[in-house]
């Protein structure tokens, strides 16, 4: 089934703005007392004890049934209920750290329990889960083996798929799904491993009201949530106090906390009897979840649920690491192109024209269907550009002064710019220098299909507030949107800063340039390097270590002797460009003279310094063609780290010595 909806979409997925019914469901969810329901799930029992006397002040009404005691527990001490030895264990757990000692073991008659202890609201909470009569096949060793296997996943998609498949095999659940939450609050099922005959939910999206904000807050407090059976009614908590239990006892951290009737109906509609959901958290944010679902009753022991929390944390950490690697790979490629653009710009006559029509253009850095630039008051455009640019620039300066202005649905988000939306659904403007210069990028509308977990319309609900009745894939076709800008916003800001630097450099006098820059390569010269190094060494804001990479071409004299100084000069210029491309935007690359170059870096450690040195060597070693001359060059690189009491000249000398040592080692290896 499908529908066509014209409207704004989220920056990542294309979801339309929540309609009135979805907003109403979110409002209802926010009002539900999920932390203080006053009841628990029926497969276990709960007691709330006075922290001084250890007398039961609040208890679930099924304690007598679960524990097999002759009388109700309310008003009795823990010693009377479970024995003095167990009370001593609970007291010791409370005095230490309950989370580290859970679960405690308790035997009452022939019944054995896992006892989970925590404190809240001035009570000691003891939850009792009967030990499973059939031992779980989910062992700690099997869990550890799965975690180890997951470390071998080298891509984000593979890691999620491997996690779902591995957990389903490990736990025996009918279905295991890995969720990702998008910035607008809705979620996406990015991996789904399920039993034969079950419908796949992989790739489907679900609205924010399926896991609303206050539930997500709970998932940050309580990292796993087991729901064992939707068929049996919840069990009320009872107390001899006048005040109702639900206003006295916070069950946020309770294992047995009862389930929202709305969610129980949701599970029933999905054909789920039991679920186990585990949080994936990074930097204090819920980035996703792992949800295991079963068509029958299935319960996992507490200790192994805790182990699955560890696994989910590992997966979240690994996902972040893999995503960071992919992000860095993209950044390296973009920044290399940006470096090439800046190199070409240095020799350009008309900066604006060069930026949009040069061999490397701003659209090679920021992918767009059209671009408009103004540099030094001179404008140039290329590609699909709307006529109302000046109106857009004025709007951007008014609504986002000093900040980038970006939208992937301009006509919806900014109705007064609807005329621009007729040509370009996506726009992005960043100022250059604050004097009226700018970069403006445009993207055309794209038709985007978003597949949902069930029909999102009212026909798929008994009432506006009730859960969906069917969860078969349903498609939204969304219009008036463009491909989101994403991380390119930051790259464009960096590009604008680079252009500001280019304008500044062009404004410098020839005398200042000759004094501070190498005439051949355009790189900073020795004087400039020393000045920058002294400034860095004296700066209190330099948090990381300062390193110098001293680079010397091997056999350069032979190039001059064989091919002449023109070829040698061309080689030095090209090598300087390659070093700049191999280093980072914040690194200072200087030419000391002859065939000697230096890179000044602020680094977090020696490994990063070695990585930059390796990139420099590889870059220089790539084949070089100058006219009809083909050259194969190598370079020796020496590195040294500065301390606060180091003089700039001393640091440069040490780097020079390290370079000669590196050159000697290379010659020794060649001799071997």
C-alpha positions, -999 to +999 in steps of 0.1 A: +000+000+000+012+035-006+003+072-003+016+104-016+022+132+009+036+167+001+054+181+030+086+186+049+108+156+057+135+149+083+171+156+075+179+120+072+150+100+060+122+119+044+095+115+071+067+141+069+061+164+098+040+146+125+003+151+117-023+160+144-031+124+152+006+115+158+010+147+180-020+136+200-006+101+205+027+116+217+009+139+241-010+110+255+021+089+259+038+118+278+010+118+303+011+081+311+026+073+345+050+046+332+075+051+360+049+047+388+023+023+374+015+008+409+018-028+395+043-054+382+043-082+358+030-115+372+060-138+367+078-124+398+072-107+431+083-074+446+088-061+481+096-026+493+113-026+527+119+000+553+157+007+551+161+006+589+138-022+601+137-042+568+099-046+573+078-049+541+059-017+536+048-023+500+044-056+483+030-071+451-003-089+458+011-122+444+040-125+469+023-153+488+016-172+455+051-167+441+070-175+473+047-202+485+044-187+519+016-194+544+007-158+549+009-124+533+042-106+536+030-071+542+042-059+577+066-088+581+104-084+583+127-099+556+141-123+583+106-136+589+100-141+552+133-154+539+156-160+569+182-140+587+210-151+564+192-136+534+185-104+552+222-100+560+230-105+523+205-078+513+218-054+539+254-060+527+242-055+491+226-022+500+257-010+519+279-019+490+267-016+454+236-036+446+242-034+408+275-052+413+261-080+435+229-088+418+214-113+416+213-127+451+202-163+455+172-172+477+156-205+485+122-207+502+112-243+507+117-260+473+114-227+454+146-209+442+148-173+432+170-147+417+167-117+440+175-083+425+180-055+449+181-017+445+170+014+465+146+041+456+124+067+473+136+057+508+129+020+502+150-011+497+134-029+467+137-067+465+124-083+433+121-121+431+122-139+398+118-177+400+148-196+387+139-212+354+132-249+357+148-255+324+183-241+323+188-215+296+210-224+266+222-188+267+255-192+285+281-165+294+307-183+273+284-183+243+277-146+249+314-138+250+319-157+218+292-137+201+308-104+212+341-116+199+325-125+165+309-091+163+343-074+165+351-090+131+323-070+114+339-044+093+309-024+081+280-008+099+254-027+079+271-060+085+275-053+122+238-047+127+229-078+106+254-100+125+240-087+158+204-096+149+214-131+136+237-139+164+213-129+192+184-148+177+205-179+175+218-173+210+185-165+228+159-185+209+136-156+202+115-157+170+127-123+159+156-099+167+156-064+153+182-036+155+167-001+156+182+033+148+166+065+160+166+096+137+168+132+149+131+138+144+123+111+169+111+083+146+129+050+143+141+027+116+146-011+116+180-016+101+184-053+108+158-080+112+165-117+117+133-138+121+120-173+120+109-189+088+074-178+077+075-145+095+072-112+076+104-092+073+104-057+089+139-049+078+142-013+064+109-002+077+104+030+097+081+035+127+067+067+143+081+083+175+049+073+194+059+036+191+087+044+216+079+079+229+102+103+246+095+093+282+100+056+273+134+065+257+144+084+289+137+052+308+158+032+284+187+055+294+180+048+331+173+011+327+193-005+299+171-035+294+134-042+295+119-077+297+082-082+290+072-118+298+038-126+285+010-102+274-018-127+282-018-124+320-030-093+340-005-072+359-003-076+397-011-046+419+012-033+446-005-031+481+004-011+512-012-002+545-005+035+539-033+059+529-014+073+499-018+053+467+012+032+457+017+047+423+024+080+438+049+066+463+071+040+445+092+048+414+096+015+395+119+030+368+148+006+377+125-023+386+129-055+365+092-064+370+076-030+362+043-036+346+036-027+310+015+001+296-019-012+284-013+006+251+020-012+246+005-046+256-021-040+229+006-030+205+025-063+212-007-083+208-014-067+175+021-077+164+016-113+175+042-109+203+039-126+236+073-118+250+100-092+243+134-082+255+146-047+245+182-035+252+195+000+249+223+011+227+237+043+243+266+065+232+276+098+249+244+098+270+221+095+240+199+066+230+212+059+194+192+027+189+179-005+205+180-042+201+146-058+205+140-095+207+104-107+202+087-141+207+053-155+198+052-175+230+063-169+266+101-167+268+121-154+298+158-148+300+175-149+334+186-117+350+223-124+349+222-131+311+200-100+305+228-081+321+253-098+298+231-087+268+234-051+281+271-054+278+268-068+243+245-039+233+270-014+247+298-031+227+276-029+196+269+008+201+306+015+207+316-005+176+289+012+155+302+046+165+337+036+157+328+022+122+307+053+115+335+075+126+359+057+103+335+061+074+331+097+083+369+103+084+373+086+051+348+109+035+364+139+052+399+129+040+386+127+004+367+160+006+395+178+023+420+165-003+397+180-030+394+212-010+432+214-008+434+210-046+408+237-050+428+261-028+460+253-047+444+261-080+428+292-066+462+306-056+471+311-093+436+321-105+429+355-118+391+356-114+384+339-081+346+336-086+348+321-121+376+297-109+355+285-080+325+275-103+343+266-136+379+257-128+394+223-132+384+217-095+353+236-084+333+241-052+308+215-064+336+189-062+337+196-025+300+202-019+278+181-041+250+203-056+229+208-087+238+245-088+260+270-071+263+308-069+293+325-054+303+361-047+339+369-040+352+404-036+319+417-049+322+396-081+295+369-087+294+338-108+270+309-111+269+274-125+243+247-129+206+249-118+203+282-099+171+301-091+165+337-101+157+349-066+193+346-052+194+381-038+161+375-019+176+342-005+208+359+006+189+387+024+166+361+041+197+340+052+214+371+066+183+381+084+173+347+099+208+332+104+232+361+109+268+348+110+256+312+108+251+288+078+215+287+064+204+253+052+172+235+043+163+204+023+126+216+020+128+253+015+092+259+003+078+241+034+102+254+060+103+290+047+070+297+028+082+332+019+109+315-003+084+293-021+094+308-054+129+294-049+114+260-040+099+258-074+134+255-088+155+242-060+140+223-030+173+223-011+194+254-004+225+261+016+241+295+021+273+303+040+289+337+042+326+344+035+343+370+056+312+389+066+315+416+039+287+403+016+306+375+000+289+341+001+287+305-012+252+293-021+244+258-031+212+244-046+197+209-049+168+198-071+137+181-057+138+143-055+109+119-050+116+098-019+098+067-009+098+059+028+086+024+039+067+022+072+060-005+097+023-006+091-001+018+075+003+052+093-032+064+084-063+063+106-077+033+087-052+011+104-063+020+140-094+012+159-093+048+173-069+077+168-051+068+200-050+030+197-020+010+182-019+000+146-037-032+138-015-042+109+023-039+104+027-048+068+050-025+048+033+008+039+049+034+017+050+072+018+060+090-014+073+124-002+077+154-025+091+190-022+124+178-007+160+175-017+188+153-006+198+164+029+230+184+033+242+164+064+279+167+072+285+188+042+273+218+062+305+216+083+326+210+052+312+241+035+320+262+066+356+249+064+356+257+027+344+293+035+372+296+060+397+284+035+384+310+010+387+337+037+423+327+040+427+328+003+414+363+001+436+374+029+467+359+012+459+376-020+456+409-002+491+407+013+518+428-003+545+413-025+571+423+000+553+405+029+549+375+007+585+373-003+594+377+034+572+349+046+566+326+017+587+305-006+586+321-040+588+287-058+562+266-040+541+293-023+546+275+010+557+292+042+594+297+043+619+292+072+612+326+087+575+320+086+579+285+101+601+297+130+576+325+138+547+300+137+566+275+158+576+301+184+540+312+187+527+276+191+553+268+217+544+299+237+506+295+234+487+283+265+458+271+243+479+244+226+465+213+244+481+185+223+517+178+216+536+198+189+555+177+163+578+186+135+581+164+104+614+171+086+612+159+049+641+156+026+639+142-010+662+113-017+685+118-047+671+153-057+706+165-068+706+139-095+673+153-109+689+187-113+721+173-127+703+151-152+672+171-163+681+207-153+667+231-128+634+237-146+624+201-140+638+203-105+618+234-097+586+218-111+593+187-090+597+208-058+564+226-065+546+193-071+561+177-039+550+207-019+515+202-032+515+165-024+527+172+011+499+196+017+474+171+003+487+144+026+485+165+057+455+181+074+440+215+069+453+227+103+489+215+097+516+240+086+536+228+056+568+249+050+598+247+026+631+254+043+650+256+010+665+232-015+646+199-013+638+202+025+602+206+037+588+207+073+553+200+086+543+215+120+514+195+135+494+196+167+488+160+174+472+138+201+500+112+201+530+096+183+508+072+163+491+102+146+525+117+138+536+084+123+504+082+103+509+116+088+546+108+080+535+076+062+509+095+041+536+120+031+560+093+021+533+075+001+522+107-016+557+116-027+564+080-039+535+081-063+547+083-100+556+118-112+555+130-147+569+164-157+566+170-194+583+140-210+602+131-178+590+103-156+604+103-121+602+079-091+611+098-059+613+088-023+616+109+008+632+105+043+611+119+071+624+126+106+600+135+135+604+152+168+581+163+196+584+197+213+583+205+250+575+238+265+611+246+273+622+238+237+635+266+215+621+267+180+656+265+164+665+236+187+633+217+177+641+223+140+676+210+145+664+179+163+640+172+135+668+176+110+689+150+129+660+126+130+656+130+092+693+121+086+689+091+108+659+080+088+679+085+056+708+064+070+684+036+079+670+037+044+704+035+029+713+006+053+682-013+042+690-007+006+725-020+011+711-051+028 
